[in-house]
Amino acid sequence: MTTRNASLTGSWKPSPLMIRILSAFVILGAVIGLVFAGLYGVYALVLILGGLGLWEFNGLSDRMGSRAPAWLLFPLGLFFAFSGTLLKGVDVTLVLALALVGGLGAFLFLPGQRQGLSRWAMGMAGALYIGMPFNFYLLLYTSKPHGLEWTLFTIFAVVVSDAAALLVGSRIGRHPFFSNISPNKTLEGAIAGVVGAVIVMLIGVSAVIGASPVHAIALGLLVGISAEVGDLVESQMKRLADVKDSSHLIPGHGGVLDRIDSILFPPILVYLYVTVFHLLS
């Protein structure tokens, strides 16, 4: 009996679902811990997620046909991420001018001159795609007096939107939604995702922060739609690269970009909206 139990114990392996759940809890715990550690914890989180996201994009770009030059992608991406906070004293126009002249000029001397323009463009695109969303998260987070609330409710709205889209789409989804990019997506799921984001923003923005329900609904629509767009954009990149996941960094989940694709675009629209309507103060 003891021998049989030892044999069973030795052959036991966690299921893919269990690995996925455990990975999610570990990541969630680390993220929450860094967020509540204060500003420097958030800076560390941006460095980690941004750096890994840039690394994954570098690999995807190679499979998409034009590998982004690391010497352009990483410095520029991290500059964009901190351009509104730590590096706000550095002129963005100057950095872009140097990236234009220096980046394109470098390919006059580097190998692969025939692909120079496309590689430069891929590096610029990747730096903007990953760096700028983190910049807007930091701008939200550092705003007073409700920066933490704006940041968390934006992320929570995306999480609920993703969950609602998956649940409704898998249960009652009938009509394809951008099936040429993501075959499993349905219109019903997409609508449920937007509704879920609106509900979260109604609770967070209206009940907790105290803004008008009209603003909360508008922000929910912006978050829900932009989350869907972000998901589709990353799915399109993976389809062009002919890969299932952006990497295999996270057991049961794929890569960092697979986890953060939906949260990249919402902070940009949220920050622009609350700035235009003076909702931050």
C-alpha positions as CSV (number, residue, x, y, z in Angstrom):
1,M,0.0,0.0,0.0
2,T,2.8,2.4,0.9
3,T,4.7,1.5,-2.2
4,R,1.7,2.1,-4.4
5,N,1.1,5.6,-2.8
6,A,4.7,6.5,-3.3
7,S,4.4,5.5,-6.9
8,L,1.3,7.6,-7.4
9,T,3.0,10.6,-5.7
10,G,6.0,10.3,-7.9
11,S,4.0,10.2,-11.1
12,W,1.6,13.1,-10.1
13,K,1.8,16.1,-12.2
14,P,-0.3,19.3,-11.9
15,S,-2.9,19.8,-14.5
16,P,-2.5,22.7,-17.1
17,L,-5.5,24.4,-15.4
18,M,-3.8,24.2,-12.0
19,I,-0.5,25.6,-13.4
20,R,-2.4,28.4,-15.0
21,I,-4.2,29.3,-11.8
22,L,-1.1,29.1,-9.6
23,S,0.8,31.2,-12.1
24,A,-2.0,33.8,-12.1
25,F,-2.0,34.0,-8.3
26,V,1.8,34.4,-8.1
27,I,1.8,37.2,-10.7
28,L,-1.2,38.9,-9.1
29,G,0.4,38.8,-5.7
30,A,3.6,40.3,-7.0
31,V,1.8,43.0,-9.0
32,I,-0.4,44.0,-6.0
33,G,2.6,44.0,-3.7
34,L,4.6,46.3,-5.9
35,V,1.7,48.7,-6.5
36,F,1.1,49.1,-2.8
37,A,4.8,49.4,-2.1
38,G,4.6,53.0,-3.4
39,L,5.9,54.9,-6.4
40,Y,9.3,53.1,-6.6
41,G,7.5,49.7,-6.5
42,V,5.4,50.9,-9.5
43,Y,8.5,52.0,-11.3
44,A,10.0,48.6,-10.7
45,L,6.8,47.0,-12.0
46,V,7.0,49.1,-15.2
47,L,10.7,48.2,-15.7
48,I,9.9,44.5,-15.3
49,L,6.8,44.3,-17.5
50,G,8.0,46.8,-20.0
51,G,11.4,45.2,-20.4
52,L,9.9,41.7,-20.8
53,G,7.3,43.1,-23.2
54,L,10.0,44.7,-25.3
55,W,12.0,41.5,-25.3
56,E,8.9,39.5,-26.5
57,F,8.2,42.1,-29.2
58,N,11.7,41.8,-30.4
59,G,11.2,38.1,-31.0
60,L,7.8,38.6,-32.7
61,S,9.2,41.3,-35.0
62,D,11.9,38.8,-36.2
63,R,9.2,36.3,-37.1
64,M,7.1,39.1,-38.7
65,G,9.9,39.7,-41.2
66,S,11.7,42.8,-39.8
67,R,13.6,42.3,-36.6
68,A,13.5,45.5,-34.5
69,P,17.0,46.6,-33.6
70,A,17.5,46.1,-29.9
71,W,19.7,49.2,-29.6
72,L,16.7,51.3,-30.7
73,L,13.8,49.3,-29.3
74,F,14.8,49.0,-25.7
75,P,16.2,52.4,-24.9
76,L,13.4,54.2,-26.7
77,G,10.7,52.0,-25.2
78,L,11.9,52.6,-21.7
79,F,12.2,56.3,-22.4
80,F,8.6,56.5,-23.6
81,A,7.5,54.5,-20.5
82,F,9.0,57.1,-18.1
83,S,8.8,60.2,-20.4
84,G,6.0,61.8,-18.4
85,T,7.4,61.1,-14.9
86,L,11.1,60.2,-14.2
87,L,12.3,61.5,-17.6
88,K,9.9,64.4,-18.1
89,G,12.8,66.8,-18.1
90,V,14.1,65.2,-21.3
91,D,12.6,66.8,-24.5
92,V,10.6,64.2,-26.3
93,T,11.0,66.0,-29.6
94,L,14.8,65.9,-29.2
95,V,14.7,62.1,-28.5
96,L,12.5,61.5,-31.6
97,A,14.8,63.6,-33.7
98,L,17.8,61.6,-32.6
99,A,15.9,58.3,-33.2
100,L,15.1,59.5,-36.7
101,V,18.5,60.7,-37.7
102,G,20.7,58.4,-35.7
103,G,18.4,55.3,-36.2
104,L,18.1,55.6,-40.0
105,G,21.7,56.8,-40.4
106,A,23.1,53.8,-38.5
107,F,21.7,51.5,-41.2
108,L,23.9,53.1,-43.8
109,F,26.8,51.3,-42.1
110,L,25.2,48.2,-40.4
111,P,24.6,44.9,-42.1
112,G,21.2,44.3,-43.7
113,Q,20.9,47.7,-45.4
114,R,18.1,46.5,-47.6
115,Q,15.9,46.0,-44.5
116,G,17.1,49.1,-42.7
117,L,14.0,51.2,-43.1
118,S,11.6,48.4,-42.1
119,R,13.7,47.4,-39.1
120,W,13.9,51.0,-38.0
121,A,10.1,51.3,-38.3
122,M,9.6,48.1,-36.4
123,G,11.8,49.4,-33.6
124,M,9.9,52.7,-33.4
125,A,6.5,50.9,-33.5
126,G,7.5,48.5,-30.7
127,A,8.8,51.2,-28.5
128,L,5.6,53.2,-28.9
129,Y,3.3,50.1,-28.6
130,I,4.8,49.1,-25.2
131,G,6.4,52.2,-23.8
132,M,3.6,54.8,-24.2
133,P,0.8,52.8,-22.4
134,F,3.1,52.5,-19.3
135,N,3.7,56.2,-19.5
136,F,0.0,56.9,-19.2
137,Y,-0.4,54.4,-16.4
138,L,2.3,56.3,-14.5
139,L,0.6,59.6,-15.3
140,L,-2.7,58.3,-13.9
141,Y,-1.0,56.7,-10.8
142,T,0.9,59.9,-9.9
143,S,-2.1,62.2,-10.3
144,K,-3.6,63.6,-7.1
145,P,-5.8,62.9,-5.2
146,H,-7.1,59.6,-6.7
147,G,-4.3,58.4,-8.8
148,L,-4.2,54.9,-7.3
149,E,-8.0,54.5,-7.7
150,W,-7.9,55.6,-11.4
151,T,-5.1,53.2,-12.1
152,L,-6.7,50.2,-10.3
153,F,-10.2,50.7,-11.6
154,T,-8.9,51.0,-15.2
155,I,-7.1,47.6,-14.8
156,F,-10.0,46.0,-13.0
157,A,-12.4,47.1,-15.8
158,V,-10.1,45.4,-18.3
159,V,-9.9,42.2,-16.2
160,V,-13.7,42.0,-15.8
161,S,-14.1,42.9,-19.5
162,D,-11.8,40.0,-20.5
163,A,-13.6,37.6,-18.2
164,A,-17.1,38.6,-19.3
165,A,-16.1,38.3,-23.0
166,L,-14.7,34.8,-22.4
167,L,-17.6,33.6,-20.3
168,V,-20.4,34.9,-22.5
169,G,-18.5,34.1,-25.8
170,S,-17.9,30.5,-24.8
171,R,-21.4,29.9,-23.6
172,I,-23.7,31.8,-26.0
173,G,-21.4,33.2,-28.6
174,R,-22.7,32.6,-32.1
175,H,-21.6,35.4,-34.4
176,P,-17.8,35.6,-35.2
177,F,-16.0,38.7,-34.4
178,F,-12.8,39.4,-36.4
179,S,-12.5,35.7,-37.1
180,N,-9.7,36.2,-39.6
181,I,-7.5,37.4,-36.6
182,S,-8.9,35.5,-33.7
183,P,-11.2,32.6,-34.6
184,N,-12.6,32.1,-31.1
185,K,-13.9,35.6,-30.6
186,T,-17.6,36.3,-30.9
187,L,-19.7,39.5,-31.2
188,E,-21.7,38.4,-28.1
189,G,-18.5,38.1,-26.1
190,A,-17.2,41.5,-27.3
191,I,-20.5,43.2,-26.2
192,A,-20.4,41.4,-22.8
193,G,-16.8,42.7,-22.4
194,V,-17.8,46.3,-23.0
195,V,-20.8,45.9,-20.6
196,G,-18.5,44.5,-17.9
197,A,-16.1,47.4,-18.2
198,V,-19.0,49.9,-18.0
199,I,-20.2,48.2,-14.8
200,V,-16.8,48.4,-13.1
201,M,-16.3,52.0,-14.1
202,L,-19.8,52.9,-12.8
203,I,-18.8,51.4,-9.4
204,G,-15.3,52.8,-9.4
205,V,-15.6,56.2,-11.0
206,S,-19.1,57.1,-9.9
207,A,-19.5,55.4,-6.5
208,V,-15.9,55.5,-5.2
209,I,-14.2,58.5,-6.9
210,G,-17.4,60.5,-7.1
211,A,-17.6,61.5,-10.8
212,S,-20.8,61.7,-12.8
213,P,-22.3,58.4,-13.9
214,V,-22.3,59.8,-17.4
215,H,-18.5,60.1,-17.3
216,A,-18.3,56.6,-15.8
217,I,-20.4,55.1,-18.6
218,A,-18.3,56.9,-21.2
219,L,-15.1,55.7,-19.6
220,G,-16.4,52.2,-19.4
221,L,-17.2,52.3,-23.1
222,L,-13.7,53.6,-23.9
223,V,-12.0,51.0,-21.7
224,G,-14.1,48.1,-23.0
225,I,-13.6,48.9,-26.7
226,S,-9.9,49.8,-26.4
227,A,-9.3,46.5,-24.5
228,E,-10.8,44.6,-27.3
229,V,-8.7,46.5,-29.8
230,G,-5.6,45.8,-27.9
231,D,-6.3,42.1,-27.7
232,L,-7.0,42.0,-31.5
233,V,-3.8,43.9,-32.3
234,E,-1.6,41.5,-30.4
235,S,-3.5,38.5,-31.9
236,Q,-2.8,40.0,-35.4
237,M,0.9,40.3,-34.6
238,K,1.0,36.6,-33.4
239,R,-0.8,35.6,-36.6
240,L,1.7,37.4,-38.7
241,A,4.5,35.9,-36.8
242,D,2.8,32.4,-37.0
243,V,3.0,31.7,-33.3
244,K,0.4,30.8,-30.7
245,D,2.0,32.8,-27.8
246,S,4.3,35.8,-27.6
247,S,6.7,33.6,-25.5
248,H,6.6,30.8,-22.9
249,L,7.7,32.9,-19.9
250,I,4.5,32.3,-17.8
251,P,3.5,28.7,-17.2
252,G,0.0,28.1,-18.5
253,H,-0.4,31.6,-19.8
254,G,2.2,32.1,-22.6
255,G,4.1,35.4,-22.6
256,V,3.8,38.8,-20.9
257,L,2.3,40.4,-23.9
258,D,-0.4,37.7,-23.9
259,R,-1.4,38.8,-20.4
260,I,-1.1,42.6,-20.8
261,D,-2.3,43.1,-24.4
262,S,-5.8,44.2,-23.3
263,I,-4.5,46.7,-20.7
264,L,-2.1,48.6,-23.0
265,F,-4.6,50.9,-24.8
266,P,-7.2,51.8,-22.1
267,P,-4.9,54.1,-19.9
268,I,-4.2,56.3,-22.9
269,L,-7.9,57.0,-23.5
270,V,-8.8,57.2,-19.8
271,Y,-6.0,59.7,-19.1
272,L,-6.9,61.8,-22.2
273,Y,-10.6,61.8,-21.2
274,V,-10.1,62.7,-17.6
275,T,-7.7,65.4,-18.5
276,V,-10.1,67.0,-21.1
277,F,-13.0,66.9,-18.6
278,H,-10.9,67.9,-15.6
279,L,-11.8,64.8,-13.6
280,L,-8.4,64.1,-11.9
281,S,-8.7,66.8,-9.3
